């Protein structure tokens, strides 16, 4: 296991990459996949917080539950659980046909508006996590973005 700050940075970098995937998928009209990856981005960002707080292993996929766990240790996360709950609805049904009533198929059932809402919810979670990590000195690494989505070049070495 990496040191808590290093592990937090790893998880947050992947969360940022997932948000970029959401933007690509939305642009291509893959709305179900965009919703799923928005949920994934928020999940990984919140896991970054928990790793930063010293967790050795973080289980679970519910963004709401992860936000509540983060809130238990830091009041900055008060209120994000309600916003994050929106993302939980896109964890399973966006990927599996049996997650929707027949004859619906996830790739055909989700809309541009849903994908946009998922992206916005995810970006709110990432902005909060970015501010949390930055305020604790964990976000000062190449490739990390601040709460405005800006950041340095990725270190490819």
C-alpha positions as a LaTeX table, in Angstrom:
\begin{tabular}{lrrr}
\hline
Residue & $x$ (\AA) & $y$ (\AA) & $z$ (\AA) \\
\hline
Unk1 & 0.00 & 0.00 & 0.00 \\
Unk2 & 1.27 & 3.45 & $-0.88$ \\
Unk3 & 1.42 & 6.27 & 1.63 \\
Unk4 & $-2.05$ & 7.82 & 2.10 \\
Unk5 & $-1.33$ & 10.98 & 0.07 \\
Unk6 & 0.22 & 9.01 & $-2.78$ \\
Unk7 & $-2.70$ & 6.59 & $-2.88$ \\
Unk8 & $-5.15$ & 9.48 & $-2.81$ \\
Unk9 & $-3.37$ & 11.07 & $-5.77$ \\
Unk10 & $-3.53$ & 7.82 & $-7.76$ \\
Unk11 & $-7.27$ & 7.46 & $-7.23$ \\
Unk12 & $-7.95$ & 11.11 & $-7.96$ \\
Unk13 & $-5.92$ & 11.05 & $-11.17$ \\
Unk14 & $-8.04$ & 8.14 & $-12.38$ \\
Unk15 & $-11.22$ & 9.98 & $-11.39$ \\
Unk16 & $-10.07$ & 12.91 & $-13.54$ \\
Unk17 & $-9.40$ & 10.59 & $-16.46$ \\
Unk18 & $-12.89$ & 9.11 & $-16.06$ \\
Unk19 & $-14.44$ & 12.59 & $-16.32$ \\
Unk20 & $-12.56$ & 13.11 & $-19.59$ \\
Unk21 & $-14.06$ & 9.81 & $-20.81$ \\
Unk22 & $-17.52$ & 11.08 & $-19.85$ \\
Unk23 & $-17.03$ & 14.14 & $-22.05$ \\
Unk24 & $-15.89$ & 11.99 & $-24.98$ \\
Unk25 & $-18.79$ & 9.57 & $-24.59$ \\
Unk26 & $-21.37$ & 12.36 & $-24.34$ \\
Unk27 & $-20.00$ & 13.97 & $-27.48$ \\
Unk28 & $-20.28$ & 10.66 & $-29.30$ \\
Unk29 & $-23.88$ & 10.08 & $-28.16$ \\
Unk30 & $-23.06$ & 7.19 & $-25.83$ \\
Unk31 & $-25.23$ & 8.46 & $-23.03$ \\
Unk32 & $-25.56$ & 5.30 & $-20.92$ \\
Unk33 & $-21.80$ & 4.81 & $-20.88$ \\
Unk34 & $-21.29$ & 8.49 & $-20.05$ \\
Unk35 & $-23.63$ & 8.15 & $-17.06$ \\
Unk36 & $-21.76$ & 5.08 & $-15.83$ \\
Unk37 & $-18.35$ & 6.71 & $-16.14$ \\
Unk38 & $-19.62$ & 9.80 & $-14.33$ \\
Unk39 & $-20.58$ & 7.54 & $-11.43$ \\
Unk40 & $-17.15$ & 5.91 & $-11.60$ \\
Unk41 & $-15.35$ & 9.26 & $-11.54$ \\
Unk42 & $-17.19$ & 10.37 & $-8.41$ \\
Unk43 & $-16.68$ & 6.97 & $-6.75$ \\
Unk44 & $-12.93$ & 7.07 & $-7.35$ \\
Unk45 & $-12.64$ & 10.69 & $-6.23$ \\
Unk46 & $-14.38$ & 9.92 & $-2.94$ \\
Unk47 & $-12.21$ & 6.86 & $-2.46$ \\
Unk48 & $-9.22$ & 9.21 & $-2.87$ \\
Unk49 & $-10.51$ & 11.16 & 0.14 \\
Unk50 & $-10.88$ & 8.02 & 2.22 \\
Unk51 & $-7.39$ & 6.83 & 1.29 \\
Unk52 & $-6.04$ & 10.26 & 2.18 \\
Unk53 & $-7.77$ & 9.95 & 5.55 \\
Unk54 & $-5.82$ & 6.73 & 6.15 \\
Unk55 & $-8.08$ & 3.93 & 4.95 \\
Unk56 & $-6.06$ & 0.89 & 3.90 \\
Unk57 & $-8.80$ & $-0.62$ & 1.73 \\
Unk58 & $-12.00$ & 1.04 & 0.57 \\
Unk59 & $-14.85$ & $-1.24$ & $-0.41$ \\
Unk60 & $-18.16$ & $-0.27$ & $-1.95$ \\
Unk61 & $-19.49$ & 1.43 & $-5.05$ \\
Unk62 & $-22.24$ & 3.66 & $-3.68$ \\
Unk63 & $-21.20$ & 7.26 & $-4.19$ \\
Unk64 & $-23.69$ & 8.30 & $-1.53$ \\
Unk65 & $-22.24$ & 5.89 & 1.03 \\
Unk66 & $-18.66$ & 6.91 & 0.21 \\
Unk67 & $-19.63$ & 10.57 & 0.59 \\
Unk68 & $-21.17$ & 9.83 & 3.98 \\
Unk69 & $-17.99$ & 8.07 & 5.07 \\
Unk70 & $-15.93$ & 11.08 & 3.96 \\
Unk71 & $-18.35$ & 13.39 & 5.78 \\
Unk72 & $-17.92$ & 11.41 & 9.00 \\
Unk73 & $-14.26$ & 12.45 & 9.01 \\
Unk74 & $-14.53$ & 15.87 & 7.43 \\
Unk75 & $-17.47$ & 18.30 & 7.57 \\
Unk76 & $-16.50$ & 19.71 & 4.15 \\
Unk77 & $-18.42$ & 16.77 & 2.70 \\
Unk78 & $-21.67$ & 17.60 & 4.49 \\
Unk79 & $-24.42$ & 17.74 & 1.93 \\
Unk80 & $-22.59$ & 16.06 & $-0.93$ \\
Unk81 & $-24.15$ & 12.68 & $-0.13$ \\
Unk82 & $-27.53$ & 13.87 & $-1.38$ \\
Unk83 & $-26.05$ & 15.15 & $-4.62$ \\
Unk84 & $-23.98$ & 12.00 & $-4.99$ \\
Unk85 & $-27.01$ & 9.75 & $-4.63$ \\
Unk86 & $-28.07$ & 10.82 & $-8.12$ \\
Unk87 & $-25.01$ & 9.06 & $-9.51$ \\
Unk88 & $-25.78$ & 5.76 & $-7.80$ \\
Unk89 & $-28.75$ & 5.18 & $-10.08$ \\
Unk90 & $-26.33$ & 4.86 & $-13.02$ \\
Unk91 & $-24.05$ & 2.17 & $-11.61$ \\
Unk92 & $-25.85$ & $-0.98$ & $-12.82$ \\
Unk93 & $-28.73$ & $-0.17$ & $-15.18$ \\
Unk94 & $-26.50$ & 1.76 & $-17.58$ \\
Unk95 & $-24.61$ & $-1.46$ & $-18.32$ \\
Unk96 & $-26.96$ & $-4.41$ & $-18.05$ \\
Unk97 & $-30.21$ & $-4.98$ & $-19.95$ \\
Unk98 & $-31.75$ & $-6.74$ & $-16.95$ \\
Unk99 & $-31.27$ & $-3.52$ & $-14.97$ \\
Unk100 & $-34.09$ & $-1.97$ & $-17.01$ \\
Unk101 & $-37.64$ & $-3.09$ & $-17.79$ \\
Unk102 & $-37.84$ & $-5.09$ & $-21.03$ \\
Unk103 & $-37.53$ & $-4.38$ & $-23.89$ \\
Unk104 & $-35.23$ & $-1.46$ & $-22.97$ \\
Unk105 & $-31.49$ & $-1.71$ & $-23.63$ \\
Unk106 & $-29.12$ & 0.63 & $-21.77$ \\
Unk107 & $-27.40$ & 1.88 & $-24.91$ \\
Unk108 & $-30.78$ & 3.07 & $-26.21$ \\
Unk109 & $-32.50$ & 4.12 & $-22.99$ \\
Unk110 & $-30.45$ & 7.05 & $-21.70$ \\
Unk111 & $-30.68$ & 10.61 & $-22.94$ \\
Unk112 & $-28.33$ & 13.52 & $-23.50$ \\
Unk113 & $-29.98$ & 15.33 & $-20.58$ \\
Unk114 & $-29.27$ & 12.42 & $-18.23$ \\
Unk115 & $-25.66$ & 12.24 & $-19.37$ \\
Unk116 & $-25.27$ & 15.97 & $-18.83$ \\
Unk117 & $-26.78$ & 15.73 & $-15.34$ \\
Unk118 & $-24.46$ & 12.84 & $-14.51$ \\
Unk119 & $-21.43$ & 14.75 & $-15.74$ \\
Unk120 & $-22.37$ & 17.85 & $-13.75$ \\
Unk121 & $-22.95$ & 15.84 & $-10.56$ \\
Unk122 & $-19.63$ & 14.08 & $-11.01$ \\
Unk123 & $-17.80$ & 17.34 & $-11.64$ \\
Unk124 & $-19.26$ & 18.80 & $-8.43$ \\
Unk125 & $-17.91$ & 15.85 & $-6.46$ \\
Unk126 & $-14.50$ & 16.13 & $-8.14$ \\
Unk127 & $-14.32$ & 19.87 & $-7.46$ \\
Unk128 & $-14.99$ & 19.26 & $-3.77$ \\
Unk129 & $-12.42$ & 16.46 & $-3.61$ \\
Unk130 & $-9.87$ & 18.56 & $-5.49$ \\
Unk131 & $-10.30$ & 21.39 & $-3.00$ \\
Unk132 & $-10.01$ & 18.92 & $-0.10$ \\
Unk133 & $-6.82$ & 17.35 & $-1.45$ \\
Unk134 & $-5.29$ & 20.71 & $-2.41$ \\
Unk135 & $-5.92$ & 22.13 & 1.04 \\
Unk136 & $-4.01$ & 19.19 & 2.50 \\
Unk137 & $-1.09$ & 19.31 & 0.08 \\
Unk138 & $-2.07$ & 16.16 & $-1.78$ \\
Unk139 & $-2.92$ & 17.67 & $-5.16$ \\
Unk140 & 0.38 & 19.31 & $-6.06$ \\
Unk141 & 1.49 & 16.77 & $-8.64$ \\
Unk142 & 1.85 & 16.97 & $-12.42$ \\
Unk143 & $-1.35$ & 15.87 & $-14.07$ \\
Unk144 & $-3.53$ & 16.92 & $-11.15$ \\
Unk145 & $-6.26$ & 19.45 & $-11.89$ \\
Unk146 & $-7.61$ & 22.03 & $-9.53$ \\
Unk147 & $-11.30$ & 22.68 & $-8.88$ \\
Unk148 & $-11.54$ & 24.67 & $-12.14$ \\
Unk149 & $-10.41$ & 21.66 & $-14.16$ \\
Unk150 & $-7.00$ & 23.18 & $-14.88$ \\
Unk151 & $-3.75$ & 21.48 & $-14.14$ \\
Unk152 & $-0.23$ & 20.78 & $-15.18$ \\
Unk153 & 1.13 & 18.50 & $-17.81$ \\
Unk154 & 1.12 & 14.80 & $-17.07$ \\
Unk155 & 4.49 & 13.38 & $-16.27$ \\
Unk156 & 4.93 & 10.58 & $-18.79$ \\
Unk157 & 8.33 & 9.42 & $-17.56$ \\
\hline
\end{tabular}
